Amino acid sequence: MYEPGVGNGPAVRADYERRYVEFWPAGVATSGWFLCASCGNTVIVRRVLPRCMLCGERLWERAQGSGASASTAV
């Protein structure tokens, strides 16, 4: 039987949120460091996310400040 606040429910949820990676589509107005979801190309965006200049992919992953992938950074 599940009871709210009992057990390790929140710890599992916190672990899941750390592994979650948000993808950003090309054409979105934003700024920051992004990695191509397909080839890993890094770009610094100041206005609108472009398509990847190397492979043409339209999905991006927000990178940590130095260009490291959010999914691999610890």
C-alpha positions in Angstrom: 0.0 0.0 0.0 1.4 3.4 -1.0 1.2 6.2 1.6 2.3 9.8 0.6 5.4 10.9 2.4 6.4 7.3 3.4 9.3 5.4 1.8 11.7 6.6 -0.9 9.1 8.0 -3.3 10.6 11.6 -3.4 14.2 10.3 -3.7 13.2 8.3 -6.8 11.5 11.3 -8.3 14.6 13.5 -7.6 16.8 10.9 -9.3 14.5 10.9 -12.4 14.6 14.7 -12.6 18.4 14.6 -12.7 18.3 12.2 -15.7 15.6 14.2 -17.6 17.0 16.0 -20.6 14.9 18.8 -22.2 15.2 19.2 -25.9 14.8 22.6 -27.7 13.6 22.8 -31.3 15.2 25.0 -33.9 13.5 28.3 -34.3 12.9 28.9 -30.5 13.9 32.4 -29.2 16.5 31.8 -26.4 20.1 32.3 -25.4 22.9 30.2 -24.0 25.0 27.1 -24.8 23.4 24.3 -26.7 24.5 20.9 -28.0 23.1 19.2 -31.1 21.0 16.2 -30.1 22.4 14.2 -33.1 26.1 15.1 -33.5 27.0 17.0 -30.4 28.0 20.2 -32.2 28.1 23.1 -29.6 26.7 26.5 -30.4 26.3 29.7 -28.4 22.9 31.2 -29.1 21.9 34.9 -28.5 18.6 35.0 -30.3 17.1 32.0 -32.1 18.2 28.4 -32.2 19.3 27.5 -35.7 19.4 24.1 -37.4 22.7 22.3 -36.7 25.3 23.6 -39.2 27.1 20.2 -39.3 24.3 17.7 -39.7 21.0 19.6 -40.2 19.4 18.4 -36.9 16.6 20.5 -35.5 16.8 19.4 -31.8 19.1 20.9 -29.2 20.0 20.1 -25.6 20.9 22.9 -23.2 24.5 22.6 -22.2 26.1 23.6 -18.9 28.1 26.9 -19.2 31.2 25.3 -20.6 29.5 23.3 -23.4 29.2 20.1 -21.4 26.0 18.1 -21.9 23.5 18.4 -19.2 22.8 14.7 -19.4 26.5 13.8 -18.8 27.5 16.5 -16.4 27.5 15.5 -12.7 
